[in-house]
Amino acid sequence: MQRTNFDGMACSIARTLDVIGEPWSPLVLRDVWVGLTRFDQIQADLGISRKVLTERLNHLVDQGVLERHPYDRRPRYEYHLTEKGAELVDLLMVMTGWGDKWLAGEAGPPVLYRHHACGQVSSVDLRCSHCGEPMHANDVDALPGPGSAV
Protein backbone atom coordinates (compact mmCIF):
# COMPACT_ATOMS: atom_id res chain seq x y z
CA MET A 1 0.00 0.00 0.00
CA GLN A 2 1.39 3.39 -1.02
CA ARG A 3 1.61 5.94 1.79
CA THR A 4 0.52 9.53 1.26
CA ASN A 5 3.53 11.81 0.79
CA PHE A 6 3.32 15.01 2.86
CA ASP A 7 6.83 16.24 2.03
CA GLY A 8 5.63 19.01 -0.30
CA MET A 9 3.06 20.47 2.12
CA ALA A 10 3.81 23.84 3.68
CA CYS A 11 3.16 22.40 7.15
CA SER A 12 5.81 21.32 9.66
CA ILE A 13 3.48 18.74 11.22
CA ALA A 14 2.83 17.14 7.82
CA ARG A 15 6.54 17.14 6.98
CA THR A 16 7.36 15.52 10.33
CA LEU A 17 4.70 12.88 9.70
CA ASP A 18 6.40 12.17 6.38
CA VAL A 19 9.47 11.14 8.40
CA ILE A 20 7.90 9.31 11.39
CA GLY A 21 4.18 9.06 10.67
CA GLU A 22 4.22 5.35 9.93
CA PRO A 23 3.27 3.62 13.22
CA TRP A 24 6.45 1.52 13.60
CA SER A 25 8.90 4.41 13.15
CA PRO A 26 8.47 6.06 16.58
CA LEU A 27 8.81 2.66 18.24
CA VAL A 28 12.00 1.91 16.30
CA LEU A 29 13.38 5.30 17.38
CA ARG A 30 12.42 4.59 21.00
CA ASP A 31 14.23 1.25 20.92
CA VAL A 32 17.40 2.76 19.45
CA TRP A 33 17.26 5.55 22.03
CA VAL A 34 17.06 3.12 24.96
CA GLY A 35 19.99 1.09 23.62
CA LEU A 36 18.55 -1.59 21.35
CA THR A 37 20.76 -0.78 18.39
CA ARG A 38 20.97 -4.04 16.45
CA PHE A 39 18.40 -5.32 13.97
CA ASP A 40 17.73 -8.57 15.85
CA GLN A 41 17.29 -6.72 19.17
CA ILE A 42 14.78 -4.29 17.68
CA GLN A 43 12.94 -7.05 15.82
CA ALA A 44 12.67 -9.20 18.96
CA ASP A 45 11.47 -6.29 21.11
CA LEU A 46 8.80 -5.10 18.69
CA GLY A 47 7.74 -8.42 17.17
CA ILE A 48 7.77 -6.66 13.81
CA SER A 49 8.39 -8.57 10.57
CA ARG A 50 11.93 -8.47 9.23
CA LYS A 51 10.67 -6.97 5.95
CA VAL A 52 8.82 -4.11 7.66
CA LEU A 53 11.71 -3.42 10.04
CA THR A 54 14.16 -3.31 7.12
CA GLU A 55 11.90 -0.80 5.34
CA ARG A 56 11.56 1.36 8.47
CA LEU A 57 15.29 1.36 9.22
CA ASN A 58 16.13 2.20 5.59
CA HIS A 59 13.61 5.06 5.62
CA LEU A 60 14.92 6.48 8.91
CA VAL A 61 18.50 6.28 7.64
CA ASP A 62 17.48 7.92 4.33
CA GLN A 63 15.78 10.72 6.30
CA GLY A 64 18.95 11.35 8.32
CA VAL A 65 17.35 10.31 11.62
CA LEU A 66 19.44 7.17 12.12
CA GLU A 67 22.88 6.21 10.93
CA ARG A 68 24.35 2.76 10.38
CA HIS A 69 27.60 1.60 11.97
CA PRO A 70 29.03 -1.79 10.92
CA TYR A 71 29.84 -4.15 13.78
CA ASP A 72 30.57 -7.36 11.86
CA ARG A 73 32.19 -8.41 8.59
CA ARG A 74 28.96 -10.03 7.24
CA PRO A 75 27.91 -6.95 7.00
CA ARG A 76 25.75 -6.26 10.03
CA TYR A 77 24.95 -2.86 11.43
CA GLU A 78 24.10 -1.08 14.62
CA TYR A 79 21.80 1.91 14.37
CA HIS A 80 22.43 5.16 16.20
CA LEU A 81 20.46 8.38 16.49
CA THR A 82 21.77 11.37 14.61
CA GLU A 83 21.32 14.87 16.05
CA LYS A 84 18.14 15.09 13.97
CA GLY A 85 16.97 11.78 15.43
CA ALA A 86 17.75 12.79 19.01
CA GLU A 87 15.54 15.85 18.58
CA LEU A 88 12.72 13.56 17.41
CA VAL A 89 13.08 11.66 20.69
CA ASP A 90 12.22 14.95 22.43
CA LEU A 91 8.92 14.82 20.53
CA LEU A 92 8.42 11.22 21.63
CA MET A 93 8.94 12.25 25.27
CA VAL A 94 6.13 14.80 24.90
CA MET A 95 3.94 12.06 23.40
CA THR A 96 4.85 9.85 26.36
CA GLY A 97 3.67 12.53 28.79
CA TRP A 98 0.32 12.70 27.03
CA GLY A 99 0.02 8.90 27.02
CA ASP A 100 0.95 8.72 30.71
CA LYS A 101 -1.69 11.31 31.60
CA TRP A 102 -4.55 10.03 29.47
CA LEU A 103 -3.90 6.33 28.79
CA ALA A 104 -1.72 4.77 31.54
CA GLY A 105 -4.66 3.89 33.79
CA GLU A 106 -4.36 2.83 37.40
CA ALA A 107 -1.07 1.00 36.81
CA GLY A 108 0.62 4.30 36.07
CA PRO A 109 3.34 5.14 33.58
CA PRO A 110 5.34 2.19 32.23
CA VAL A 111 8.56 4.26 32.07
CA LEU A 112 9.98 7.05 34.23
CA TYR A 113 12.58 9.60 33.15
CA ARG A 114 15.45 10.67 35.41
CA HIS A 115 16.93 14.05 34.46
CA HIS A 116 20.75 13.91 34.24
CA ALA A 117 21.22 17.52 35.42
CA CYS A 118 19.39 17.16 38.75
CA GLY A 119 19.04 13.39 39.18
CA GLN A 120 15.30 13.62 39.77
CA VAL A 121 12.53 11.67 38.07
CA SER A 122 10.59 14.21 36.06
CA SER A 123 8.36 14.75 33.04
CA VAL A 124 8.74 16.91 29.97
CA ASP A 125 7.26 20.38 30.28
CA LEU A 126 6.78 22.67 27.27
CA ARG A 127 7.90 26.22 27.99
CA CYS A 128 8.20 29.41 25.95
CA SER A 129 11.77 29.92 24.76
CA HIS A 130 11.47 33.68 25.45
CA CYS A 131 9.79 34.04 28.83
CA GLY A 132 10.01 30.53 30.30
CA GLU A 133 6.27 30.30 31.02
CA PRO A 134 4.34 27.10 30.27
CA MET A 135 3.26 26.86 26.65
CA HIS A 136 0.17 24.86 25.68
CA ALA A 137 -2.33 24.88 22.82
CA ASN A 138 -4.64 27.40 24.50
CA ASP A 139 -1.72 29.75 25.23
CA VAL A 140 -0.62 30.44 21.65
CA ASP A 141 -1.88 31.81 18.35
CA ALA A 142 -0.78 30.22 15.06
CA LEU A 143 0.49 32.96 12.73
CA PRO A 144 1.73 32.64 9.14
CA GLY A 145 5.50 32.14 9.05
CA PRO A 146 8.07 32.91 6.36
CA GLY A 147 7.53 29.48 4.75
CA SER A 148 3.74 29.80 4.71
CA ALA A 149 1.88 28.90 1.52
CA VAL A 150 -0.62 31.72 2.17
C-alpha positions, -999 to +999 in steps of 0.1 A: +000+000+000+014+034-010+016+059+018+005+095+013+035+118+008+033+150+029+068+162+020+056+190-003+031+205+021+038+238+037+032+224+072+058+213+097+035+187+112+028+171+078+065+171+070+074+155+103+047+129+097+064+122+064+095+111+084+079+093+114+042+091+107+042+053+099+033+036+132+065+015+136+089+044+131+085+061+166+088+027+182+120+019+163+134+053+174+124+046+210+142+013+209+174+028+195+173+056+220+171+031+250+200+011+236+185-016+213+208-008+184+210-040+164+184-053+140+177-086+159+173-067+192+148-043+177+129-071+158+127-092+190+115-063+211+088-051+187+077-084+172+078-067+138+084-086+106+119-085+092+107-070+060+088-041+077+117-034+100+142-033+071+119-008+053+116+014+085+153+014+092+161+022+056+136+051+056+149+065+089+185+063+076+175+079+043+158+107+063+189+113+083+173+103+116+194+072+121+229+062+109+243+028+104+276+016+120+290-018+109+298-042+138+306-074+119+322-084+086+290-100+072+279-069+070+258-063+100+249-029+114+241-011+146+218+019+144+224+052+162+205+084+165+218+114+146+213+149+160+181+151+140+170+118+154+178+128+190+155+159+186+127+136+174+131+117+207+122+150+224+089+148+205+084+112+216+089+122+253+061+148+249+039+121+234+049+099+264+037+125+288+003+127+270+000+089+270+010+087+307-017+113+316-045+100+295-039+063+288-017+048+315-047+039+338-044+028+374-011+010+368+006+043+361+033+051+336+053+022+322+086+043+321+100+071+342+126+096+332+154+107+354+169+141+345+207+139+342+212+175+354+194+172+388+190+134+392+153+136+398+125+117+381+106+142+361+084+147+330+087+169+300+073+204+303+068+227+273+079+262+280+082+294+259+118+299+248+115+337+255+098+340+288+100+305+303+063+303+310+043+271+303+033+269+266+002+249+257-023+249+228-046+274+245-017+297+252-006+304+216-019+318+183-008+302+151+005+330+127+017+326+091+055+321+090+081+329+064+075+295+048+037+298+047+019+289+015-006+317+022 
